[in-house]
Amino acid sequence: MRRASRVAILIAAAGLFCLLGLAGLVLLLAPQSPAPFGLWQRLSQIVGAPQDFGPTDFATLTRRPGDALLCPPDLCLATQADAVPPVFTISAPQLAARLRAYASAEIGVEDLPAAGPEHLRFVRRSLILRLPDVIDARILPRSSGAATLALYARPVLSVFDFGASRVRMERWMDGLAQ
């Protein structure tokens, strides 16, 4: 085997070893971290990356790469949504309670402090590296006691989530419809 091939194999092995070491560190420390975004919050503070973008203002929302947006056209005036949500035949408080129960039952999802009684927030961490995604939900009352909602999911520390936010949003809509 040529020397260049051996060097490339050693570099690849060293990179894999470092990646496995980082994953082990995350698995070891992140569940014990009291910070809302776990170990990644500490690392993002060190490098100056954003930790949480705060509650979403759906009326003035500017989309980010890797995000997913489900929003009624009368709320999201500044951007185009991926889909329009259904109108549920339950009241806004009932829809909020159903969403909170459904989201909290999903593995890796935790409540964040709500921005208001009809603006819920969640953080969902990936299973292996515990990377945080933030999901904002705004519950909107409609006529005759019905309600709908807007959902905005986005990764905090990366620009790509390989469609996970959109799949999660669709899964949550399917779960709420049942």
Phi and psi restraints in degrees (value plus and minus 20) as a CYANA .aco file:
   2 ARG   PHI     -93.6   -53.6
   2 ARG   PSI     135.9   175.9
   3 ARG   PHI     -80.8   -40.8
   3 ARG   PSI     -61.3   -21.3
   4 ALA   PHI     -82.2   -42.2
   4 ALA   PSI     -58.0   -18.0
   5 SER   PHI     -86.2   -46.2
   5 SER   PSI     -60.9   -20.9
   6 ARG   PHI     -84.1   -44.1
   6 ARG   PSI     -61.7   -21.7
   7 VAL   PHI     -83.3   -43.3
   7 VAL   PSI     -63.4   -23.4
   8 ALA   PHI     -83.1   -43.1
   8 ALA   PSI     -59.6   -19.6
   9 ILE   PHI     -86.6   -46.6
   9 ILE   PSI     -61.5   -21.5
  10 LEU   PHI     -83.8   -43.8
  10 LEU   PSI     -61.1   -21.1
  11 ILE   PHI     -85.0   -45.0
  11 ILE   PSI     -63.9   -23.9
  12 ALA   PHI     -82.7   -42.7
  12 ALA   PSI     -61.7   -21.7
  13 ALA   PHI     -85.4   -45.4
  13 ALA   PSI     -61.1   -21.1
  14 ALA   PHI     -84.2   -44.2
  14 ALA   PSI     -61.2   -21.2
  15 GLY   PHI     -83.0   -43.0
  15 GLY   PSI     -63.2   -23.2
  16 LEU   PHI     -83.5   -43.5
  16 LEU   PSI     -62.0   -22.0
  17 PHE   PHI     -80.6   -40.6
  17 PHE   PSI     -64.8   -24.8
  18 CYS   PHI     -83.5   -43.5
  18 CYS   PSI     -62.2   -22.2
  19 LEU   PHI     -82.9   -42.9
  19 LEU   PSI     -63.0   -23.0
  20 LEU   PHI     -85.6   -45.6
  20 LEU   PSI     -57.5   -17.5
  21 GLY   PHI     -84.4   -44.4
  21 GLY   PSI     -62.0   -22.0
  22 LEU   PHI     -84.7   -44.7
  22 LEU   PSI     -62.6   -22.6
  23 ALA   PHI     -82.0   -42.0
  23 ALA   PSI     -60.9   -20.9
  24 GLY   PHI     -84.1   -44.1
  24 GLY   PSI     -60.6   -20.6
  25 LEU   PHI     -83.0   -43.0
  25 LEU   PSI     -63.8   -23.8
  26 VAL   PHI     -82.2   -42.2
  26 VAL   PSI     -66.5   -26.5
  27 LEU   PHI     -83.7   -43.7
  27 LEU   PSI     -52.0   -12.0
  28 LEU   PHI     -96.8   -56.8
  28 LEU   PSI     -63.6   -23.6
  29 LEU   PHI    -116.6   -76.6
  29 LEU   PSI     -54.3   -14.3
  30 ALA   PHI     -80.6   -40.6
  30 ALA   PSI     -64.1   -24.1
  31 PRO   PHI     -84.1   -44.1
  31 PRO   PSI     -42.0    -2.0
  32 GLN   PHI    -111.7   -71.7
  32 GLN   PSI     -26.5    13.5
  33 SER   PHI     -95.7   -55.7
  33 SER   PSI     110.0   150.0
  34 PRO   PHI     -98.2   -58.2
  34 PRO   PSI     -30.8     9.2
  35 ALA   PHI     -89.8   -49.8
  35 ALA   PSI     124.9   164.9
  36 PRO   PHI     -77.7   -37.7
  36 PRO   PSI     -47.5    -7.5
  37 PHE   PHI    -132.6   -92.6
  37 PHE   PSI      -1.0    39.0
  38 GLY   PHI      45.0    85.0
  38 GLY   PSI    -172.5  -132.5
  39 LEU   PHI     -78.0   -38.0
  39 LEU   PSI     -54.5   -14.5
  40 TRP   PHI     -82.8   -42.8
  40 TRP   PSI     -49.9    -9.9
  41 GLN   PHI     -85.5   -45.5
  41 GLN   PSI     -62.4   -22.4
  42 ARG   PHI     -83.3   -43.3
  42 ARG   PSI     -64.4   -24.4
  43 LEU   PHI     -85.7   -45.7
  43 LEU   PSI     -59.5   -19.5
  44 SER   PHI     -88.3   -48.3
  44 SER   PSI     -50.9   -10.9
  45 GLN   PHI     -84.2   -44.2
  45 GLN   PSI     -59.3   -19.3
  46 ILE   PHI     -85.8   -45.8
  46 ILE   PSI     -64.2   -24.2
  47 VAL   PHI    -111.2   -71.2
  47 VAL   PSI     -24.1    15.9
  48 GLY   PHI      60.9   100.9
  48 GLY   PSI      -1.2    38.8
  49 ALA   PHI    -100.5   -60.5
  49 ALA   PSI     134.7   174.7
  50 PRO   PHI     -85.2   -45.2
  50 PRO   PSI     124.8   164.8
  51 GLN   PHI    -120.3   -80.3
  51 GLN   PSI     -68.1   -28.1
  52 ASP   PHI    -167.0  -127.0
  52 ASP   PSI     118.0   158.0
  53 PHE   PHI    -107.2   -67.2
  53 PHE   PSI     -18.5    21.5
  54 GLY   PHI      60.4   100.4
  54 GLY   PSI     155.4   195.4
  55 PRO   PHI     -79.9   -39.9
  55 PRO   PSI     122.7   162.7
  56 THR   PHI     -99.3   -59.3
  56 THR   PSI     111.4   151.4
  57 ASP   PHI    -115.9   -75.9
  57 ASP   PSI      80.2   120.2
  58 PHE   PHI     -83.4   -43.4
  58 PHE   PSI     -48.5    -8.5
  59 ALA   PHI     -90.0   -50.0
  59 ALA   PSI     -49.7    -9.7
  60 THR   PHI    -137.6   -97.6
  60 THR   PSI      -1.5    38.5
  61 LEU   PHI     -79.6   -39.6
  61 LEU   PSI     112.7   152.7
  62 THR   PHI    -130.6   -90.6
  62 THR   PSI     103.2   143.2
  63 ARG   PHI     -91.5   -51.5
  63 ARG   PSI     134.7   174.7
  64 ARG   PHI    -139.2   -99.2
  64 ARG   PSI     136.6   176.6
  65 PRO   PHI     -81.2   -41.2
  65 PRO   PSI     120.8   160.8
  66 GLY   PHI      62.0   102.0
  66 GLY   PSI     -14.0    26.0
  67 ASP   PHI    -111.6   -71.6
  67 ASP   PSI     154.8   194.8
  68 ALA   PHI    -163.6  -123.6
  68 ALA   PSI     116.1   156.1
  69 LEU   PHI    -153.3  -113.3
  69 LEU   PSI     106.4   146.4
  70 LEU   PHI    -139.1   -99.1
  70 LEU   PSI      97.8   137.8
  71 CYS   PHI    -177.0  -137.0
  71 CYS   PSI     118.2   158.2
  72 PRO   PHI     -87.9   -47.9
  72 PRO   PSI     125.2   165.2
  73 PRO   PHI     -82.0   -42.0
  73 PRO   PSI     -46.0    -6.0
  74 ASP   PHI     -98.8   -58.8
  74 ASP   PSI     -27.4    12.6
  75 LEU   PHI    -124.5   -84.5
  75 LEU   PSI     -67.3   -27.3
  76 CYS   PHI    -109.9   -69.9
  76 CYS   PSI      65.0   105.0
  77 LEU   PHI    -105.0   -65.0
  77 LEU   PSI     -46.3    -6.3
  78 ALA   PHI    -115.1   -75.1
  78 ALA   PSI     -25.1    14.9
  79 THR   PHI    -170.4  -130.4
  79 THR   PSI     146.0   186.0
  80 GLN   PHI    -116.4   -76.4
  80 GLN   PSI     111.0   151.0
  81 ALA   PHI    -103.4   -63.4
  81 ALA   PSI     137.2   177.2
  82 ASP   PHI     -92.3   -52.3
  82 ASP   PSI     -51.1   -11.1
  83 ALA   PHI    -178.0  -138.0
  83 ALA   PSI     140.8   180.8
  84 VAL   PHI    -121.5   -81.5
  84 VAL   PSI     111.4   151.4
  85 PRO   PHI     -95.4   -55.4
  85 PRO   PSI     137.5   177.5
  86 PRO   PHI     -96.3   -56.3
  86 PRO   PSI     145.0   185.0
  87 VAL   PHI    -117.7   -77.7
  87 VAL   PSI     104.9   144.9
  88 PHE   PHI    -111.8   -71.8
  88 PHE   PSI     126.2   166.2
  89 THR   PHI    -110.2   -70.2
  89 THR   PSI      16.7    56.7
  90 ILE   PHI    -148.5  -108.5
  90 ILE   PSI     144.2   184.2
  91 SER   PHI     -93.2   -53.2
  91 SER   PSI     144.9   184.9
  92 ALA   PHI     -79.5   -39.5
  92 ALA   PSI     -66.1   -26.1
  93 PRO   PHI     -82.3   -42.3
  93 PRO   PSI     -56.1   -16.1
  94 GLN   PHI     -87.4   -47.4
  94 GLN   PSI     -60.5   -20.5
  95 LEU   PHI     -85.0   -45.0
  95 LEU   PSI     -61.4   -21.4
  96 ALA   PHI     -81.7   -41.7
  96 ALA   PSI     -63.9   -23.9
  97 ALA   PHI     -85.0   -45.0
  97 ALA   PSI     -60.4   -20.4
  98 ARG   PHI     -85.7   -45.7
  98 ARG   PSI     -62.9   -22.9
  99 LEU   PHI     -83.5   -43.5
  99 LEU   PSI     -65.7   -25.7
 100 ARG   PHI     -80.6   -40.6
 100 ARG   PSI     -63.9   -23.9
 101 ALA   PHI     -85.0   -45.0
 101 ALA   PSI     -63.2   -23.2
 102 TYR   PHI     -85.5   -45.5
 102 TYR   PSI     -66.8   -26.8
 103 ALA   PHI     -85.1   -45.1
 103 ALA   PSI     -62.9   -22.9
 104 SER   PHI     -87.1   -47.1
 104 SER   PSI     -44.4    -4.4
 105 ALA   PHI     -97.5   -57.5
 105 ALA   PSI     -35.2     4.8
 106 GLU   PHI     -99.7   -59.7
 106 GLU   PSI     118.6   158.6
 107 ILE   PHI     -82.8   -42.8
 107 ILE   PSI     111.9   151.9
 108 GLY   PHI      67.0   107.0
 108 GLY   PSI     -19.2    20.8
 109 VAL   PHI    -123.5   -83.5
 109 VAL   PSI     113.2   153.2
 110 GLU   PHI    -152.6  -112.6
 110 GLU   PSI     132.5   172.5
 111 ASP   PHI     -91.5   -51.5
 111 ASP   PSI     121.6   161.6
 112 LEU   PHI    -125.0   -85.0
 112 LEU   PSI     142.9   182.9
 113 PRO   PHI     -76.4   -36.4
 113 PRO   PSI     109.9   149.9
 114 ALA   PHI     -90.2   -50.2
 114 ALA   PSI     127.9   167.9
 115 ALA   PHI    -105.0   -65.0
 115 ALA   PSI     -26.3    13.7
 116 GLY   PHI     150.8   190.8
 116 GLY   PSI     154.0   194.0
 117 PRO   PHI     -83.8   -43.8
 117 PRO   PSI     -44.6    -4.6
 118 GLU   PHI    -136.1   -96.1
 118 GLU   PSI      -2.2    37.8
 119 HIS   PHI    -148.7  -108.7
 119 HIS   PSI      76.0   116.0
 120 LEU   PHI    -113.1   -73.1
 120 LEU   PSI     132.2   172.2
 121 ARG   PHI    -156.5  -116.5
 121 ARG   PSI     122.3   162.3
 122 PHE   PHI    -157.1  -117.1
 122 PHE   PSI     134.2   174.2
 123 VAL   PHI    -140.6  -100.6
 123 VAL   PSI     115.9   155.9
 124 ARG   PHI    -142.7  -102.7
 124 ARG   PSI     104.1   144.1
 125 ARG   PHI    -122.2   -82.2
 125 ARG   PSI     119.4   159.4
 126 SER   PHI     -85.5   -45.5
 126 SER   PSI     133.8   173.8
 127 LEU   PHI     -88.2   -48.2
 127 LEU   PSI     -59.1   -19.1
 128 ILE   PHI    -111.9   -71.9
 128 ILE   PSI     -78.2   -38.2
 129 LEU   PHI    -109.2   -69.2
 129 LEU   PSI     -28.3    11.7
 130 ARG   PHI      42.5    82.5
 130 ARG   PSI      12.0    52.0
 131 LEU   PHI     -88.8   -48.8
 131 LEU   PSI     112.9   152.9
 132 PRO   PHI    -106.2   -66.2
 132 PRO   PSI     119.9   159.9
 133 ASP   PHI    -139.8   -99.8
 133 ASP   PSI     120.0   160.0
 134 VAL   PHI    -125.9   -85.9
 134 VAL   PSI     115.9   155.9
 135 ILE   PHI    -142.1  -102.1
 135 ILE   PSI     100.9   140.9
 136 ASP   PHI    -123.4   -83.4
 136 ASP   PSI     118.7   158.7
 137 ALA   PHI    -151.8  -111.8
 137 ALA   PSI     108.5   148.5
 138 ARG   PHI    -136.8   -96.8
 138 ARG   PSI     102.0   142.0
 139 ILE   PHI    -109.5   -69.5
 139 ILE   PSI     112.2   152.2
 140 LEU   PHI    -143.0  -103.0
 140 LEU   PSI      95.5   135.5
 141 PRO   PHI     -86.6   -46.6
 141 PRO   PSI     124.3   164.3
 142 ARG   PHI    -144.0  -104.0
 142 ARG   PSI     158.0   198.0
 143 SER   PHI     -86.7   -46.7
 143 SER   PSI     139.1   179.1
 144 SER   PHI      40.4    80.4
 144 SER   PSI      11.0    51.0
 145 GLY   PHI      56.8    96.8
 145 GLY   PSI     -12.4    27.6
 146 ALA   PHI    -105.8   -65.8
 146 ALA   PSI     152.2   192.2
 147 ALA   PHI    -173.1  -133.1
 147 ALA   PSI     137.1   177.1
 148 THR   PHI    -156.0  -116.0
 148 THR   PSI    -195.1  -155.1
 149 LEU   PHI    -171.2  -131.2
 149 LEU   PSI     144.6   184.6
 150 ALA   PHI    -139.9   -99.9
 150 ALA   PSI     116.5   156.5
 151 LEU   PHI    -144.7  -104.7
 151 LEU   PSI     114.2   154.2
 152 TYR   PHI    -153.6  -113.6
 152 TYR   PSI      97.5   137.5
 153 ALA   PHI    -139.1   -99.1
 153 ALA   PSI     116.2   156.2
 154 ARG   PHI    -174.1  -134.1
 154 ARG   PSI     127.2   167.2
 155 PRO   PHI     -92.7   -52.7
 155 PRO   PSI     124.3   164.3
 156 VAL   PHI    -105.2   -65.2
 156 VAL   PSI     -63.2   -23.2
 157 LEU   PHI    -125.3   -85.3
 157 LEU   PSI     -22.1    17.9
 158 SER   PHI    -156.2  -116.2
 158 SER   PSI     153.7   193.7
 159 VAL   PHI    -127.1   -87.1
 159 VAL   PSI     -29.4    10.6
 160 PHE   PHI    -146.7  -106.7
 160 PHE   PSI     114.7   154.7
 161 ASP   PHI    -146.2  -106.2
 161 ASP   PSI      -6.3    33.7
 162 PHE   PHI      37.3    77.3
 162 PHE   PSI      14.2    54.2
 163 GLY   PHI      62.8   102.8
 163 GLY   PSI     -14.4    25.6
 164 ALA   PHI     -84.0   -44.0
 164 ALA   PSI     -57.4   -17.4
 165 SER   PHI     -84.1   -44.1
 165 SER   PSI     -62.9   -22.9
 166 ARG   PHI     -86.8   -46.8
 166 ARG   PSI     -62.3   -22.3
 167 VAL   PHI     -82.4   -42.4
 167 VAL   PSI     -62.4   -22.4
 168 ARG   PHI     -81.8   -41.8
 168 ARG   PSI     -64.6   -24.6
 169 MET   PHI     -80.1   -40.1
 169 MET   PSI     -63.9   -23.9
 170 GLU   PHI     -85.3   -45.3
 170 GLU   PSI     -59.6   -19.6
 171 ARG   PHI     -85.0   -45.0
 171 ARG   PSI     -60.8   -20.8
 172 TRP   PHI     -85.7   -45.7
 172 TRP   PSI     -59.4   -19.4
 173 MET   PHI     -84.5   -44.5
 173 MET   PSI     -62.0   -22.0
 174 ASP   PHI     -81.7   -41.7
 174 ASP   PSI     -62.9   -22.9
 175 GLY   PHI     -86.0   -46.0
 175 GLY   PSI     -58.6   -18.6
 176 LEU   PHI     -90.8   -50.8
 176 LEU   PSI     -49.2    -9.2
 177 ALA   PHI     -93.4   -53.4
 177 ALA   PSI     -38.1     1.9
